[in-house]
């Protein structure tokens, strides 16, 4: 809880932070961020275009991949305006309502990405455990319903979080730790007791990201059990190879997130640079690398992308 004077309460303005001690390197960092965002937008846009225009890719695995690309684009769109304004124009001020809107979309798309990764793990389990019933279990209608539930789940968890933050008083000017607004960062500069916010934030993390990660691990335990029951080594490797892309993108998403949570919980004296780096890694690298991973590891996606690029 931040210490505030009663005469200096709301309307609040928050000051976004860049990367400390950059100095003259800030220009090159801004160019790097522009390149990373453009690459992420282009990569995910191409994935969506290829899946939409190629009927051979209208299958459950690729429909879930298109959901992943949508959430990646949402994450990029949520963080890009303030990140680029801070590093390109040194524009750091952001109003309370805009800040709350940004953190709502960042956390909503983050939960949606976690949910999509869980759905993709279920997709791989069905494809390996019930290959003959795969198409009948994961029909277009069921996939559409799964997508709708993912969206409602992400939005529903963060509407109360924004309402709880909105009711708190804030000092007229408060510095934040990142170049975008996050729930814990805004909560800690409030001028009131934030216990309800802390409890609801913990509930949200455990019931979404925490639950999803456990279910993904359980899915792969069942997948491994099924694969080990296959007698042919070639068939085992072929089945496991269909999971490689999903395992890579899951690790890309959860590894920085878990590392950041560990630092917040158990390493209070850790360098601020490590927290900032992991935060950028968590929010920017999955949208950047997910299309690359699937383009390299998925033959059909790679084939269709090459056809598109070279007009074959």
Long-range contacts (C-beta under 8 A, 24 or more apart in sequence): 1-188, 1-190, 1-191, 1-192, 1-193, 1-194, 2-170, 2-171, 2-174, 2-188, 2-189, 2-190, 2-191, 3-191, 4-169, 4-170, 4-171, 4-191, 5-171, 8-171, 8-172, 9-169, 9-170, 9-171, 9-172, 9-191, 10-96, 10-169, 10-170, 10-172, 11-95, 11-96, 11-172, 12-95, 12-96, 12-170, 12-171, 12-172, 12-173, 12-174, 13-93, 13-94, 13-95, 13-96, 13-172, 13-173, 13-174, 14-93, 14-94, 14-95, 14-96, 14-99, 14-173, 14-174, 14-175, 14-176, 14-181, 14-186, 14-189, 15-92, 15-93, 15-94, 15-173, 15-174, 15-175, 15-176, 16-82, 16-86, 16-92, 16-93, 16-94, 16-176, 16-178, 16-179, 16-180, 16-181, 17-86, 17-92, 17-175, 17-176, 17-177, 17-178, 17-179, 17-276, 18-86, 18-87, 18-90, 18-92, 18-179, 19-273, 19-276, 20-272, 20-273, 20-276, 26-87, 29-87, 30-84, 30-87, 30-88, 33-83, 33-84, 33-87, 34-84, 34-88, 36-284, 36-288, 37-76, 37-80, 37-83, 37-84, 37-284, 39-288, 40-72, 40-73, 40-76, 40-284, 40-287, 40-288, 40-291, 41-73, 41-76, 43-287, 43-288, 43-290, 43-291, 43-292, 43-295, 44-69, 44-70, 44-72, 44-73, 44-76, 44-287, 44-290, 44-291, 45-69, 45-73, 46-291, 46-305, 46-308, 47-291, 47-294, 47-295, 47-301, 48-73, 49-308, 50-301, 50-304, 50-305, 50-308, 54-304, 56-300, 56-304, 57-300, 57-301, 57-304, 60-123, 60-127, 60-134, 60-135, 60-138, 60-143, 61-120, 61-123, 61-127, 62-300, 62-301, 63-140, 63-143, 64-116, 64-119, 64-120, 64-123, 64-143, 65-120, 65-294, 65-301, 67-116, 67-119, 67-147, 67-150, 68-113, 68-116, 68-117, 68-120, 68-249, 68-290, 69-290, 69-291, 71-109, 71-112, 71-113, 71-116, 72-113, 72-286, 72-287, 72-290, 72-291, 73-287, 74-105, 74-108, 74-109, 74-112, 75-106, 75-109, 75-110, 75-113, 75-283, 75-286, 75-287, 76-284, 76-287, 77-105, 78-102, 78-105, 78-106, 78-109, 78-180, 79-106, 79-179, 79-180, 79-283, 79-284, 82-179, 82-180, 82-181, 83-179, 83-180, 86-179, 87-179, 94-181, 96-166, 96-170, 99-181, 99-186, 100-162, 100-165, 100-166, 100-181, 100-186, 102-180, 102-181, 103-162, 103-165, 103-180, 103-181, 103-182, 103-183, 103-186, 104-158, 104-159, 104-161, 104-162, 106-180, 106-181, 106-182, 106-283, 107-157, 107-158, 107-161, 107-182, 107-183, 107-204, 108-154, 108-155, 108-157, 108-158, 109-154, 110-209, 110-283, 111-153, 111-154, 111-157, 111-158, 111-204, 111-208, 111-209, 112-150, 112-151, 112-153, 112-154, 113-253, 113-286, 114-208, 114-209, 114-212, 114-213, 114-253, 115-149, 115-150, 115-153, 115-154, 115-208, 115-212, 116-150, 117-212, 117-216, 117-246, 117-249, 117-250, 117-253, 118-212, 118-215, 118-216, 118-219, 119-146, 119-150, 120-246, 121-215, 121-216, 121-219, 121-220, 121-246, 121-250, 122-219, 124-219, 124-223, 124-242, 124-243, 124-246, 125-219, 125-222, 125-223, 125-226, 127-242, 128-223, 128-226, 128-227, 128-239, 128-242, 128-243, 129-222, 129-223, 129-226, 153-208, 157-204, 157-207, 157-208, 158-204, 160-200, 161-197, 161-200, 161-201, 161-204, 164-196, 164-197, 164-200, 165-190, 165-197, 168-192, 168-194, 168-197, 177-272, 177-275, 177-276, 178-276, 178-279, 180-283, 182-279, 184-264, 209-254, 209-257, 213-254, 216-250, 220-247, 244-297, 245-293, 245-294, 245-297, 245-298, 248-293, 248-297, 249-286, 249-289, 249-290, 249-293, 249-294, 252-285, 252-286, 252-289, 252-290, 252-293, 253-282, 253-286, 256-281, 256-282, 256-285, 257-282
